[in-house]
């Protein structure tokens, strides 16, 4: 068994609110410097920078996870993670068809840059990515499972786009068995107040700037039955672990 540091909620420069320095290579390099072994790229309503991120992490020995921060019809943020890059891109296409299309204003919201593995800009998303989609919260788990992924409400201890803030309680009815905290110190209070004894709580940064990535040297890690660095095996064991809880 090995203990793996992680950050499963990181935005790149594809997210309009993400800093321009949040390029795939910069994220991978900063994760390495911070001692983070597994990192998920989770841009707003898009996974289109995940291929570049997978290329970038090869230089640093960081295990990449393809993901997305989906905004539901209720304006709730949900972290969606996928074991395989191709599955994440297929999920991206499904979400793309259910986005509410409003032209982005880069001068107001920020640019939405799509990059290659060398941080070259190869395109941009012209429609604003931070809008709510037409996908309801209770639809998300089944939709993500179709692409062999896992999902859970993001930053439930924060007011902006948090499930508890919007609904007044944790959405047990939707069948989530995982949830994300932004601040590990909130764990005990949230478990007690919202009946989360059977919900596994993961801590991630929701980083939009390089200096916001988690410190990989803290004590919140995931134990996986992997001894050697095998990127595919680590991801497989991780998803087995996440699905088991």
Sine and cosine of phi, psi and omega as CSV:
sin_phi,cos_phi,sin_psi,cos_psi,sin_omega,cos_omega
0.00,0.00,0.63,-0.78,0.05,-1.00
-0.76,-0.65,0.54,-0.84,0.03,-1.00
-1.00,-0.09,0.80,-0.60,-0.07,-1.00
-0.91,-0.42,0.84,-0.54,0.15,-0.99
-0.96,0.27,0.43,-0.90,-0.12,-0.99
-0.44,-0.90,0.35,-0.94,0.24,-0.97
-0.53,-0.85,0.95,-0.33,-0.11,-0.99
-0.98,-0.20,0.35,0.94,0.00,-1.00
-0.50,-0.87,1.00,0.01,-0.06,-1.00
-0.70,-0.72,0.72,-0.70,0.01,-1.00
-0.98,-0.22,0.59,-0.81,0.10,-0.99
-0.98,-0.22,-0.11,-0.99,0.02,-1.00
-0.94,0.33,-0.01,1.00,0.14,-0.99
-0.96,0.27,-0.54,0.84,0.10,-0.99
-0.95,0.30,0.76,-0.65,-0.08,-1.00
-0.89,0.46,-0.43,0.90,0.02,-1.00
-1.00,0.02,-0.05,1.00,0.03,-1.00
-0.99,0.16,0.63,-0.78,0.00,-1.00
-0.90,0.43,0.50,-0.87,0.00,-1.00
-0.88,0.47,-0.41,0.91,0.03,-1.00
-0.97,0.23,-0.12,0.99,-0.01,-1.00
-0.99,0.13,0.87,0.49,0.06,-1.00
-1.00,0.09,0.35,-0.94,0.01,-1.00
-0.81,0.59,-0.70,0.72,-0.01,-1.00
-0.94,0.34,-0.63,0.78,0.02,-1.00
-0.91,0.42,-0.64,0.77,0.03,-1.00
-0.90,0.44,-0.73,0.69,0.00,-1.00
-0.88,0.48,-0.68,0.73,-0.01,-1.00
-0.92,0.39,-0.67,0.74,0.02,-1.00
-0.93,0.38,-0.62,0.79,0.06,-1.00
-0.86,0.51,-0.69,0.72,0.03,-1.00
-0.87,0.50,-0.72,0.69,0.00,-1.00
-0.90,0.43,-0.53,0.85,0.00,-1.00
-0.99,0.12,-0.05,1.00,0.00,-1.00
0.98,0.22,0.42,0.91,0.02,-1.00
-1.00,-0.04,0.81,-0.58,-0.09,-1.00
-1.00,-0.07,-0.45,0.89,0.01,-1.00
-0.77,-0.64,0.77,-0.63,-0.03,-1.00
-0.71,-0.70,0.74,-0.67,0.08,-1.00
-0.96,-0.27,0.75,-0.66,0.11,-0.99
-1.00,-0.03,0.87,-0.50,-0.16,-0.99
-0.73,-0.69,0.95,0.31,0.03,-1.00
-0.96,0.30,0.34,-0.94,0.01,-1.00
-0.89,0.45,0.88,-0.47,0.14,-0.99
0.79,0.61,0.45,0.89,0.02,-1.00
-0.38,-0.92,0.56,-0.83,0.11,-0.99
-0.87,-0.49,0.33,0.94,-0.19,-0.98
-0.97,0.25,-0.18,0.98,0.13,-0.99
-0.99,-0.16,0.04,1.00,0.02,-1.00
-0.91,0.41,-0.64,0.77,0.05,-1.00
-0.85,0.53,-0.67,0.74,0.03,-1.00
-0.91,0.41,-0.62,0.79,0.01,-1.00
-0.91,0.42,-0.64,0.77,0.04,-1.00
-0.88,0.47,-0.61,0.79,0.06,-1.00
-0.93,0.38,-0.68,0.73,-0.08,-1.00
-0.91,0.42,-0.61,0.79,-0.08,-1.00
-0.93,0.36,-0.34,0.94,0.01,-1.00
-0.87,0.49,-0.45,0.89,-0.04,-1.00
-0.97,0.23,-0.29,0.96,-0.15,-0.99
-0.86,-0.52,-0.10,0.99,-0.02,-1.00
0.95,0.31,0.41,0.91,0.07,-1.00
-1.00,-0.08,0.69,-0.72,-0.01,-1.00
-0.99,0.11,0.89,-0.46,-0.02,-1.00
-1.00,0.06,0.59,-0.81,0.11,-0.99
-0.85,-0.52,0.79,-0.62,0.04,-1.00
-0.99,0.12,0.77,-0.64,-0.05,-1.00
-0.47,-0.88,-0.19,-0.98,-0.01,-1.00
-0.29,-0.96,0.56,-0.83,0.23,-0.97
-0.98,-0.21,0.98,-0.19,-0.05,-1.00
-0.99,0.14,0.69,-0.72,0.12,-0.99
-0.97,-0.23,0.89,-0.46,-0.06,-1.00
-0.98,0.21,0.10,-1.00,0.03,-1.00
-0.88,0.47,-0.43,0.90,0.04,-1.00
-0.99,0.11,0.03,1.00,-0.04,-1.00
0.94,0.33,0.52,0.86,0.06,-1.00
-0.98,-0.18,0.68,-0.73,0.02,-1.00
-1.00,0.02,0.72,-0.69,0.00,-1.00
-0.77,-0.64,0.80,-0.60,0.08,-1.00
-0.99,0.17,0.80,-0.61,0.02,-1.00
-0.85,-0.52,0.83,-0.55,-0.06,-1.00
-0.85,-0.53,0.56,-0.83,-0.08,-1.00
-0.74,-0.68,0.66,-0.75,-0.02,-1.00
-0.93,0.36,-0.56,0.83,-0.05,-1.00
-0.90,-0.44,0.68,-0.73,0.02,-1.00
-0.84,0.54,-0.69,0.73,-0.05,-1.00
-0.89,0.45,-0.59,0.81,0.03,-1.00
-0.91,0.41,-0.62,0.79,0.04,-1.00
-0.89,0.45,-0.62,0.78,-0.01,-1.00
-0.95,0.31,-0.55,0.84,0.09,-1.00
-0.93,0.37,-0.64,0.77,0.08,-1.00
-0.89,0.45,-0.64,0.77,0.05,-1.00
-0.83,0.56,-0.69,0.73,0.00,-1.00
-0.89,0.45,-0.62,0.78,0.02,-1.00
-0.91,0.42,-0.71,0.70,0.02,-1.00
-0.91,0.41,-0.63,0.77,-0.03,-1.00
-0.83,0.56,-0.60,0.80,-0.02,-1.00
-0.95,0.30,-0.23,0.97,-0.06,-1.00
-0.87,-0.50,0.36,0.93,0.12,-0.99
-0.99,0.16,0.49,-0.87,0.13,-0.99
-1.00,0.00,0.90,-0.43,-0.19,-0.98
-1.00,0.07,0.92,-0.40,0.13,-0.99
-0.72,-0.70,0.77,-0.63,-0.03,-1.00
-0.87,0.50,0.71,-0.71,0.05,-1.00
-0.95,0.32,0.55,-0.83,0.15,-0.99
-0.91,-0.40,1.00,-0.03,-0.04,-1.00
-0.82,0.57,-0.51,0.86,0.00,-1.00
-0.93,0.36,-0.35,0.94,0.01,-1.00
-0.97,-0.25,-0.78,0.63,-0.14,-0.99
-0.99,-0.11,-0.41,0.91,-0.05,-1.00
0.93,-0.36,0.32,-0.95,0.00,-1.00
-0.97,0.25,0.36,-0.93,-0.01,-1.00
-0.79,-0.62,0.99,0.16,-0.18,-0.98
-1.00,-0.04,0.73,-0.68,0.12,-0.99
-0.98,-0.19,0.76,-0.66,-0.12,-0.99
-0.84,-0.55,0.28,-0.96,0.16,-0.99
-0.99,-0.14,-0.07,-1.00,-0.08,-1.00
-0.93,0.37,-0.16,0.99,0.04,-1.00
-0.95,-0.30,0.27,0.96,0.01,-1.00
0.92,0.39,0.41,0.91,0.14,-0.99
-1.00,0.09,0.68,-0.73,0.05,-1.00
-0.96,0.26,0.85,-0.53,-0.02,-1.00
-0.91,-0.41,0.00,1.00,0.02,-1.00
0.15,-0.99,-0.01,-1.00,0.09,-1.00
-0.48,-0.88,0.43,-0.90,0.08,-1.00
-1.00,0.00,0.86,-0.51,-0.10,-1.00
-0.99,0.14,-0.30,0.96,0.00,-1.00
-0.98,-0.20,0.65,-0.76,-0.09,-1.00
-0.86,0.52,0.79,-0.61,-0.09,-1.00
-1.00,0.04,-0.28,0.96,-0.10,-0.99
-1.00,0.05,0.01,1.00,0.05,-1.00
-0.92,0.39,0.41,-0.91,0.17,-0.99
-0.92,0.40,0.56,-0.83,0.13,-0.99
-1.00,-0.03,-0.04,-1.00,0.07,-1.00
-1.00,-0.07,0.16,0.99,0.00,-1.00
-1.00,0.06,0.85,-0.52,-0.01,-1.00
-0.99,0.17,0.36,-0.93,-0.06,-1.00
-0.84,0.54,-0.68,0.74,-0.05,-1.00
-0.96,0.28,-0.21,0.98,0.09,-1.00
-0.98,0.18,-0.47,0.88,-0.23,-0.97
-0.87,0.49,-0.75,0.66,-0.07,-1.00
-0.84,0.55,-0.71,0.70,-0.03,-1.00
-0.92,0.39,-0.62,0.78,0.01,-1.00
-0.90,0.43,-0.68,0.73,0.00,-1.00
-0.92,0.39,-0.62,0.78,0.00,-1.00
-0.89,0.46,-0.49,0.87,0.04,-1.00
-0.86,0.50,-0.44,0.90,-0.01,-1.00
-0.94,-0.34,0.40,0.92,0.11,-0.99
0.84,0.54,0.60,0.80,0.03,-1.00
-0.95,-0.32,0.01,-1.00,0.11,-0.99
-0.81,-0.59,0.44,-0.90,-0.03,-1.00
-0.54,-0.84,0.37,-0.93,-0.01,-1.00
-0.25,-0.97,0.45,-0.90,0.01,-1.00
-0.87,0.49,0.70,-0.72,-0.02,-1.00
-1.00,0.07,0.47,-0.88,0.11,-0.99
0.47,0.88,0.90,0.43,-0.03,-1.00
-0.93,0.37,-0.21,0.98,0.02,-1.00
-0.99,-0.17,0.29,0.96,0.05,-1.00
-0.85,-0.53,0.50,-0.87,-0.05,-1.00
-0.96,0.28,-0.62,0.79,-0.08,-1.00
-0.96,0.27,0.90,-0.43,0.09,-1.00
0.87,0.49,0.36,0.93,0.07,-1.00
-1.00,0.06,0.63,-0.78,-0.05,-1.00
-0.87,0.50,-0.66,0.75,-0.04,-1.00
-0.93,0.36,-0.66,0.75,0.01,-1.00
-0.89,0.46,-0.65,0.76,-0.07,-1.00
-0.98,0.18,-0.65,0.76,-0.08,-1.00
-1.00,-0.07,-0.35,0.94,-0.06,-1.00
1.00,0.02,-0.09,1.00,0.00,-1.00
-0.30,-0.96,0.21,-0.98,0.07,-1.00
-0.96,0.28,0.67,-0.74,-0.06,-1.00
-0.98,0.20,0.92,0.39,0.03,-1.00
-0.85,0.53,-0.53,0.85,-0.07,-1.00
-0.87,0.50,-0.42,0.91,-0.05,-1.00
-1.00,0.09,-0.14,0.99,0.08,-1.00
1.00,0.09,0.31,0.95,0.03,-1.00
-0.94,0.34,0.76,-0.65,0.07,-1.00
-0.93,-0.37,0.06,1.00,0.09,-1.00
-0.78,-0.63,0.40,-0.92,0.11,-0.99
-0.39,-0.92,0.36,-0.93,-0.03,-1.00
-0.94,-0.34,0.69,-0.72,0.19,-0.98
-0.95,-0.31,0.56,-0.83,0.13,-0.99
-1.00,0.04,-0.55,0.83,-0.05,-1.00
-0.85,-0.52,0.91,-0.41,-0.05,-1.00
-0.86,0.52,-0.46,0.89,-0.02,-1.00
-0.92,0.39,-0.27,0.96,0.00,-1.00
-1.00,0.09,-0.10,1.00,-0.16,-0.99
-0.84,0.55,-0.82,0.57,-0.08,-1.00
-0.87,0.50,-0.69,0.73,-0.03,-1.00
-0.91,0.41,-0.65,0.76,-0.04,-1.00
-0.96,0.29,-0.60,0.80,0.06,-1.00
-0.86,0.51,-0.72,0.70,-0.05,-1.00
-0.94,0.34,-0.71,0.71,-0.11,-0.99
-0.96,0.29,-0.57,0.82,-0.12,-0.99
-0.92,-0.40,0.23,0.97,0.07,-1.00
0.88,0.47,0.77,0.64,-0.09,-1.00
-0.98,-0.20,0.43,0.90,-0.03,-1.00
-0.86,0.52,-0.52,0.85,-0.02,-1.00
-0.97,-0.22,0.23,0.97,0.04,-1.00
-0.93,-0.36,0.81,-0.59,0.02,-1.00
-0.99,0.15,0.79,-0.62,-0.05,-1.00
-0.97,-0.24,0.84,-0.55,0.04,-1.00
-0.96,-0.29,0.57,-0.82,-0.02,-1.00
-0.94,-0.33,0.83,-0.56,0.03,-1.00
-0.63,-0.78,0.22,-0.98,-0.24,-0.97
-1.00,0.03,-0.51,0.86,-0.20,-0.98
0.84,0.55,0.68,0.74,-0.10,-0.99
-0.93,0.36,0.75,-0.66,0.14,-0.99
-0.91,-0.41,-0.15,0.99,0.03,-1.00
-0.74,-0.68,0.46,-0.89,-0.07,-1.00
-0.86,0.51,-0.59,0.81,-0.05,-1.00
-0.98,0.19,0.06,1.00,0.04,-1.00
-0.99,-0.13,-0.14,0.99,0.03,-1.00
-0.87,0.50,0.47,-0.88,-0.03,-1.00
-0.89,0.46,0.40,-0.92,0.15,-0.99
-1.00,0.09,0.93,-0.37,-0.06,-1.00
-0.96,0.30,-0.03,1.00,-0.04,-1.00
-0.98,-0.17,0.16,0.99,0.06,-1.00
-0.99,0.14,-0.13,-0.99,-0.16,-0.99
-1.00,-0.05,-0.13,0.99,-0.05,-1.00
-1.00,0.07,0.99,-0.12,-0.06,-1.00
-0.75,-0.66,0.17,-0.99,0.02,-1.00
-0.90,-0.44,0.80,-0.60,0.02,-1.00
-1.00,0.07,0.83,-0.56,0.00,-1.00
-0.79,-0.62,0.54,-0.84,-0.01,-1.00
-0.99,0.11,0.93,0.37,0.02,-1.00
-0.62,-0.78,0.75,-0.66,0.00,-1.00
-0.96,-0.29,-0.53,0.85,-0.02,-1.00
-0.97,-0.23,0.32,-0.95,0.06,-1.00
-0.99,0.15,0.99,-0.17,0.07,-1.00
-0.75,-0.66,0.98,-0.19,-0.14,-0.99
-0.80,0.60,-0.74,0.68,-0.02,-1.00
-0.91,0.43,-0.65,0.76,0.00,-1.00
-0.93,0.38,-0.64,0.77,0.02,-1.00
-0.88,0.48,-0.71,0.70,0.03,-1.00
-0.89,0.46,-0.67,0.75,0.00,-1.00
-0.88,0.47,-0.72,0.70,0.02,-1.00
-0.91,0.42,-0.60,0.80,0.02,-1.00
-0.88,0.47,-0.73,0.68,-0.05,-1.00
-0.94,0.33,-0.53,0.85,0.13,-0.99
-0.87,0.49,-0.67,0.74,-0.01,-1.00
-0.92,0.40,-0.69,0.72,-0.03,-1.00
-0.93,0.38,-0.60,0.80,0.00,-1.00
-0.96,0.30,-0.39,0.92,-0.08,-1.00
-0.98,0.22,-0.24,0.97,-0.08,-1.00
-0.97,-0.26,0.00,0.00,0.00,0.00
